[in-house]
Amino acid sequence: MQTKGLERRIAVLESIVSPSELDTRHLDDPVLWSAEVLGINPDPWQEEVLRSTSPRMLLNCSRQSGKSTTTAILALHKAIFSPKSFVVILSPSLRQSSELFRTIARLYGCAGEPVGAVGESALRLELENDSRILSLPGSESTIRGLAAVDLMIIDEAARVVDELYFSVRPMLAVSRGRLVALSTPWGKRGWWYREWSEGLNWEKWEIPASMCPRISPEFLEEERQTLGSWWFRQEYECEFVDADSQIFSTETIMKALSSGVKPLWGE
């Protein structure tokens, strides 16, 4: 009798606070969902990124600043709260793809798996609401044929080659999906540097280590002395620095160029 009475009370409570009501509260607010369900209270800059609706975002962030966790929350929230979503995560290597997806899988478990999984592997999660999350290493052969992507996340973007970046952009054409790229700088080269310095229609975020409350000034000073200026400025201060083996700086080269000088041959 006591068991039946308890079951009736549980049924009444479930009718008052239904899963659909919880979904509605968190539908448009990944920050609230992260805090209440995942137990992660984002830093102020993470809150703004998670709540942004910009279709194009560049996250130029220090090492260990929380950029991977931020995009993992974005990916999982999209898959859970937007049925039939297709989320693709692209990383330069298989190891990096596995690491970011492992974060997503851990957060999915922390959320209590609110939408059941119908397929799951080391790099793939398919949900009962027809959403998919696919994490792939940076090879053109692995991503050719994908289409209608709703959210494309490019991890360690500075080390993703130009050809791969150009080949994934058309995947967003029909779906009008979002593109979020995150990285620390790696010299003044490649599409990541060009988009950061010259790209249009991007929402750009620069998060140096000094903005991360979990990284102490003492640790940063130790890193500065150990790594040297070239590495430290890129890894922790988010600066784009010329390669130390480069004879002429990028600034010097650009000053030497002139659009008013006609080539000797051709147009």
C-alpha positions in Angstrom: 0.0 0.0 0.0 2.8 2.4 0.9 4.5 1.7 -2.5 1.3 2.4 -4.4 0.7 5.7 -2.5 4.3 6.8 -3.2 3.8 6.0 -6.9 0.7 8.1 -7.0 2.5 11.0 -5.4 5.3 10.8 -7.9 2.8 10.8 -10.7 1.2 13.9 -9.4 4.6 15.7 -9.1 5.5 14.6 -12.6 2.3 16.1 -13.9 3.1 19.4 -12.2 6.7 19.6 -13.4 6.8 17.9 -16.8 9.9 17.4 -19.0 8.4 19.8 -21.6 8.2 22.6 -19.0 11.9 22.1 -18.2 12.7 22.1 -21.9 10.9 25.4 -22.3 12.8 27.1 -19.5 16.2 26.1 -21.0 15.3 26.2 -24.7 16.7 29.7 -25.4 19.2 30.0 -22.6 22.2 27.6 -22.7 23.7 29.5 -19.7 20.7 28.7 -17.4 20.8 25.1 -18.7 24.5 24.8 -18.1 24.2 26.1 -14.5 21.1 24.3 -13.5 21.5 21.0 -15.3 25.2 20.5 -16.0 26.4 22.2 -12.8 28.7 24.5 -14.8 28.6 28.2 -14.0 30.2 29.9 -17.1 32.6 32.8 -16.9 31.1 36.2 -18.0 32.6 35.9 -21.5 31.3 32.4 -21.8 27.8 33.5 -20.9 27.9 36.1 -23.7 29.2 33.6 -26.2 26.6 31.0 -25.2 23.8 33.5 -25.6 25.0 35.0 -28.8 22.9 34.3 -31.9 25.6 35.4 -34.4 25.9 33.0 -37.4 29.7 33.4 -37.5 31.9 33.5 -34.5 35.7 33.5 -34.0 37.0 32.6 -30.5 40.6 33.6 -30.2 41.2 32.2 -26.7 44.1 31.4 -24.4 45.0 27.8 -23.6 42.9 26.4 -20.8 40.5 29.4 -20.9 37.4 27.1 -21.3 36.8 27.5 -25.0 36.4 23.8 -25.7 33.9 23.4 -22.8 32.0 26.4 -24.2 31.6 24.9 -27.6 30.8 21.5 -26.2 27.9 23.1 -24.3 26.8 24.8 -27.5 26.9 21.6 -29.5 25.0 19.5 -26.9 22.4 22.2 -26.3 21.7 22.5 -30.0 21.3 18.7 -30.4 19.0 18.3 -27.4 16.7 21.4 -27.8 16.6 21.6 -31.6 15.3 18.3 -33.0 16.7 17.0 -36.3 19.9 19.2 -35.8 23.1 18.1 -37.5 26.2 19.3 -35.6 29.6 18.7 -37.0 32.9 19.2 -35.1 36.1 19.4 -37.1 39.5 19.1 -35.5 43.0 18.9 -37.1 43.6 15.3 -35.8 41.8 12.2 -34.6 43.1 12.7 -31.1 41.8 16.2 -30.9 38.4 15.1 -32.3 38.2 12.4 -29.7 39.1 14.8 -26.8 36.4 17.3 -27.7 33.8 14.6 -28.3 34.7 13.0 -24.9 33.8 16.4 -23.3 30.4 16.3 -25.1 29.8 12.7 -24.0 30.6 13.6 -20.4 28.2 16.6 -20.4 25.5 14.4 -22.0 25.9 12.1 -19.0 25.8 15.0 -16.5 22.6 16.2 -18.1 21.0 12.8 -17.3 20.7 11.9 -21.0 17.4 13.9 -21.3 17.0 12.7 -24.9 17.8 9.0 -25.4 20.6 7.9 -27.7 19.9 5.6 -30.6 23.5 5.4 -31.7 26.8 6.2 -30.0 30.5 5.7 -30.7 33.8 7.4 -29.9 33.0 10.2 -32.4 29.2 10.1 -32.9 26.0 10.6 -31.0 22.6 10.1 -32.5 19.5 11.0 -30.4 15.9 9.9 -30.4 14.9 13.4 -31.6 16.8 12.8 -34.9 19.7 15.1 -33.9 23.2 14.1 -34.6 26.6 15.2 -33.4 29.6 14.1 -35.5 33.2 14.8 -34.6 35.7 14.3 -37.4 39.5 14.6 -37.8 40.7 17.2 -40.4 40.8 15.3 -43.6 38.9 16.3 -46.7 38.1 12.7 -47.4 36.3 12.3 -44.1 34.0 15.3 -44.6 33.2 15.1 -48.3 29.5 14.4 -48.8 28.2 16.0 -45.6 25.5 18.5 -46.1 22.8 20.5 -44.3 24.9 21.2 -41.3 23.1 23.3 -38.6 26.2 24.0 -36.5 29.8 23.6 -37.6 32.5 23.9 -35.0 36.1 24.1 -36.1 38.5 23.3 -33.2 42.2 24.4 -33.2 41.3 26.4 -36.3 44.7 27.9 -36.7 46.0 24.4 -37.6 43.2 23.5 -40.0 44.5 24.0 -43.6 42.9 26.4 -46.0 41.7 23.7 -48.4 39.7 22.0 -45.6 38.2 25.3 -44.4 37.1 26.2 -47.9 35.6 22.7 -48.5 33.4 22.8 -45.3 31.8 26.2 -45.8 29.4 25.1 -48.5 27.9 22.6 -46.0 26.2 25.5 -44.4 24.7 27.0 -47.6 21.2 25.3 -47.7 20.7 25.0 -43.9 22.0 28.5 -43.2 23.9 27.0 -40.3 26.2 28.6 -37.8 30.0 28.5 -38.0 32.0 28.7 -34.8 35.8 28.5 -35.0 38.1 28.4 -31.9 41.8 28.5 -31.5 44.9 30.1 -30.2 47.0 31.9 -32.8 49.8 30.1 -34.7 51.6 32.8 -36.6 50.4 35.2 -39.2 49.3 32.7 -41.8 46.4 30.7 -43.0 42.6 31.3 -43.1 42.3 31.7 -39.4 44.6 34.7 -39.3 43.1 36.2 -42.4 39.5 35.9 -41.1 40.6 37.4 -37.7 42.5 40.3 -39.2 40.4 41.0 -42.3 37.3 38.8 -42.3 33.8 40.4 -42.5 30.5 39.3 -40.8 32.3 37.6 -37.9 31.6 38.1 -34.2 35.1 38.1 -32.8 36.2 37.2 -29.2 39.7 37.6 -27.8 40.1 36.0 -24.4 43.6 36.2 -23.0 44.6 34.1 -20.0 44.3 37.2 -17.7 40.5 36.9 -18.2 40.4 33.3 -16.9 40.0 33.3 -13.0 41.3 29.7 -12.9 44.8 30.7 -14.2 46.9 32.4 -11.6 49.3 35.3 -12.3 52.1 33.2 -10.7 51.6 30.4 -13.2 51.5 32.8 -16.1 54.8 34.4 -15.0 56.4 30.9 -14.7 55.1 30.1 -18.2 56.5 33.4 -19.6 59.9 32.6 -18.3 59.8 29.0 -19.5 58.2 29.3 -22.9 59.8 32.6 -24.0 58.1 35.6 -25.6 57.1 34.0 -29.0 55.2 31.1 -27.5 53.8 32.9 -24.5 52.3 35.7 -26.5 50.4 33.3 -28.7 49.4 30.6 -26.2 48.3 32.9 -23.4 48.0 36.5 -24.8 46.2 35.6 -28.1 48.7 37.5 -30.2 49.4 36.7 -33.8 53.2 36.6 -34.0 55.5 36.1 -37.0 57.4 32.8 -37.1 60.8 33.1 -35.3 62.5 31.7 -38.4 61.0 34.4 -40.7 63.6 36.8 -42.1 61.2 39.7 -42.8 58.2 40.5 -40.6 54.7 40.4 -42.1 54.4 44.1 -41.5 57.6 44.8 -43.5 56.5 42.6 -46.4 53.1 44.3 -46.6 54.7 47.8 -46.6 56.9 46.7 -49.6 53.8 45.7 -51.7 52.1 48.3 -53.9 48.9 47.9 -56.0 50.2 50.7 -58.2 53.1 48.7 -59.7 52.1 46.7 -62.8 53.5 43.2 -63.3 56.0 42.7 -66.1 54.1 39.7 -67.5 50.3 39.1 -67.7 47.6 41.0 -65.9 
